Amino acid sequence: MKKNKILVNTNNGSYPILIGMGLINNLKKILNSYSIKSSKYLIIFDKNIPKKYIKTIKKNIQKKTIFVKFSSSEKNKNQKSVNSILNILLKNNFNRNDCVISIGGGIIGDVSAFASSIFKRGIKFINIPTTLLAQVDSSIGGKTGINTKFGKNLIGSFYQPNLVISDINFLNSLPRREIICGYGEILKHSIIANKKFFTFLSKNIFKIIKLKKNYIQKSIYESCLIKKKIVEKDEREKNLRKLLNFGHTFAHAYEATLGYSKKLNHGEAVILGIISACEFSYKKKILNKKEYKLIQNHVVKLSKSLKLNKFFNKKDINKIIKFMMTDKKNINEKINLVLLKKIGKADHKNFYKITDIQKFTKNQFSNT
Ligand SMILES: NC(=O)c1ccc[n+]([C@@H]2O[C@H](COP(=O)([O-])OP(=O)(O)OC[C@H]3O[C@@H](n4cnc5c(N)ncnc54)[C@H](O)[C@@H]3O)[C@@H](O)[C@H]2O)c1
């Protein structure tokens, strides 16, 4: 079976995710075959993408396309960046039928998609994800968002792209650290929804991280498929989609506690968050020890240095809890956690008192 295309069906129509090597060489053809006939394009691209790819894109798109370079960081994922994009669109008289293309990781994707969603109440948007994390996760599902000093992704919208083009060749220039981050989201998808896929990952982790063609393509495909199935059932995160936040309540608090420092990027925070969520599930006797250890060992294979005590100490506990309290999913001062029942089955309907989380976090640090 060719694992190269997935159709995501949403309330506002369907869009394809194309997965393959060298797809951008055929960008013109792809845009034509999916009827993206815009007269103007704004391309926002990550400054760390090798120039040769941008040259290829320039050859494959109309001459008057505007190219804007973006420096990705959680600090730039803000209102100021959205305003800059909106100003370019306004200045150049873009209309709804024109198109914004994001070429980069999850940060550019989230910022560009959010700007697209509010420009004249919605302009066409194409996502060309260039990090593993963006290819397996952030480019799918239509969540857009920016950060504020109060926390991560607190301003945003649901806005589905018209097309996602995941060209695996982009990953060749991606630092190993970023590959590991993307792998964390692949792992998350397997843990919450598909034990068979988790077993495949356990067997092939090193081949995947080394980007061996068939292994990386299968991993991206399966990961997108899991997310597609969940998003289609619950586009607006009223229920089932909350499962995709597995590990993220912890992760967002870790990132915010460090002020979105590059010391701990989003994907690494997610991996730490996954382990915390598994540990919490185990301590609450929801997950058995054997499966908890399987996941823990998997993460150790991935990276020996990803440990909470490398980034935080006891004096950070209150800050971590404070940020967990601002999570969007919380209700009535209780913290909502997605927990794991077994590999392949997660549950999002868990609410805990702040004192419970405090006790757990304090214990995590006393064990280290
Ligand atoms: N919208 C969603 O559903 C969703 C889901 C998950 C994560 N996110 C968001 O995604 C963001 C993280 O995304 P990310 O991990 O892709 O981070 P990122 O966009 O910062 O990219 C990571 C790093 O890789 C560099 N880079 C990008 N492509 C490259 C390439 N091909 N070669 C070399 N370097 C390259 C970037 O410059 C950056 O330094 C977070 O802000 C997170 O909140 C959103």
The ligand as an SDF file (V2000), in Angstrom:
LIG
                    3D

 44 48  0  0  0  0  0  0  0  0999 V2000
   -1.4140   23.5270   15.7370 N   0  0  0  0  0  0  0  0  0  0  0  0
   -1.2190   22.3640   16.3110 C   0  0  0  0  0  0  0  0  0  0  0  0
   -2.0700   21.4770   16.2840 O   0  0  0  0  0  0  0  0  0  0  0  0
    0.0970   22.0840   16.9880 C   0  0  0  0  0  0  0  0  0  0  0  0
    0.4290   20.7760   17.3750 C   0  0  0  0  0  0  0  0  0  0  0  0
    1.6930   20.5540   17.9310 C   0  0  0  0  0  0  0  0  0  0  0  0
    2.5800   21.5980   18.1070 C   0  0  0  0  0  0  0  0  0  0  0  0
    2.2100   22.8600   17.7380 N   0  0  0  0  0  0  0  0  0  0  0  0
    3.1390   23.9850   17.8960 C   0  0  0  0  0  0  0  0  0  0  0  0
    4.2700   23.7440   17.0730 O   0  0  0  0  0  0  0  0  0  0  0  0
    5.3870   24.4560   17.6070 C   0  0  0  0  0  0  0  0  0  0  0  0
    6.6180   23.5790   17.5520 C   0  0  0  0  0  0  0  0  0  0  0  0
    6.8640   23.2450   16.2200 O   0  0  0  0  0  0  0  0  0  0  0  0
    8.3170   22.7780   15.7280 P   0  0  0  0  0  0  0  0  0  0  0  0
    8.8660   21.7860   16.6670 O   0  0  0  0  0  0  0  0  0  0  0  0
    8.1910   22.4240   14.3020 O   0  0  0  0  0  0  0  0  0  0  0  0
    9.1890   24.0880   15.9870 O   0  0  0  0  0  0  0  0  0  0  0  0
    9.7970   25.2320   15.0520 P   0  0  0  0  0  0  0  0  0  0  0  0
    8.8070   25.7090   14.0900 O   0  0  0  0  0  0  0  0  0  0  0  0
   10.4380   26.2060   15.9550 O   0  0  0  0  0  0  0  0  0  0  0  0
   10.9770   24.4760   14.2950 O   0  0  0  0  0  0  0  0  0  0  0  0
   12.0350   23.9240   15.0260 C   0  0  0  0  0  0  0  0  0  0  0  0
   13.3950   24.4220   14.5420 C   0  0  0  0  0  0  0  0  0  0  0  0
   13.6980   23.8170   13.2800 O   0  0  0  0  0  0  0  0  0  0  0  0
   14.1090   24.8130   12.3430 C   0  0  0  0  0  0  0  0  0  0  0  0
   13.7290   24.2630   11.0320 N   0  0  0  0  0  0  0  0  0  0  0  0
   12.5010   24.1390   10.4930 C   0  0  0  0  0  0  0  0  0  0  0  0
   12.5420   23.4220    9.3660 N   0  0  0  0  0  0  0  0  0  0  0  0
   13.8430   23.1110    9.1590 C   0  0  0  0  0  0  0  0  0  0  0  0
   14.5240   22.3500    8.1650 C   0  0  0  0  0  0  0  0  0  0  0  0
   13.8690   21.7150    7.1930 N   0  0  0  0  0  0  0  0  0  0  0  0
   15.8710   22.2470    8.2590 N   0  0  0  0  0  0  0  0  0  0  0  0
   16.5550   22.8190    9.2930 C   0  0  0  0  0  0  0  0  0  0  0  0
   15.9560   23.5110   10.2780 N   0  0  0  0  0  0  0  0  0  0  0  0
   14.6080   23.6500   10.2040 C   0  0  0  0  0  0  0  0  0  0  0  0
   13.4190   26.0550   12.8030 C   0  0  0  0  0  0  0  0  0  0  0  0
   14.0930   27.2120   12.3590 O   0  0  0  0  0  0  0  0  0  0  0  0
   13.4920   25.9170   14.3080 C   0  0  0  0  0  0  0  0  0  0  0  0
   14.7380   26.3600   14.7650 O   0  0  0  0  0  0  0  0  0  0  0  0
    5.0080   24.8580   19.0150 C   0  0  0  0  0  0  0  0  0  0  0  0
    4.8180   26.2340   19.0830 O   0  0  0  0  0  0  0  0  0  0  0  0
    3.7020   24.1180   19.2710 C   0  0  0  0  0  0  0  0  0  0  0  0
    2.8540   24.8120   20.1380 O   0  0  0  0  0  0  0  0  0  0  0  0
    1.0110   23.1100   17.1790 C   0  0  0  0  0  0  0  0  0  0  0  0
  1  2  1  0
  2  3  2  0
  2  4  1  0
  4  5  1  0
  4 44  2  0
  5  6  2  0
  6  7  1  0
  7  8  2  0
  8  9  1  0
  8 44  1  0
  9 10  1  0
  9 42  1  0
 10 11  1  0
 11 12  1  0
 11 40  1  0
 12 13  1  0
 13 14  1  0
 14 15  2  0
 14 16  1  0
 14 17  1  0
 17 18  1  0
 18 19  2  0
 18 20  1  0
 18 21  1  0
 21 22  1  0
 22 23  1  0
 23 24  1  0
 23 38  1  0
 24 25  1  0
 25 26  1  0
 25 36  1  0
 26 27  1  0
 26 35  1  0
 27 28  2  0
 28 29  1  0
 29 30  1  0
 29 35  2  0
 30 31  1  0
 30 32  2  0
 32 33  1  0
 33 34  2  0
 34 35  1  0
 36 37  1  0
 36 38  1  0
 38 39  1  0
 40 41  1  0
 40 42  1  0
 42 43  1  0
M  CHG  2   8   1  16  -1
M  END
$$$$
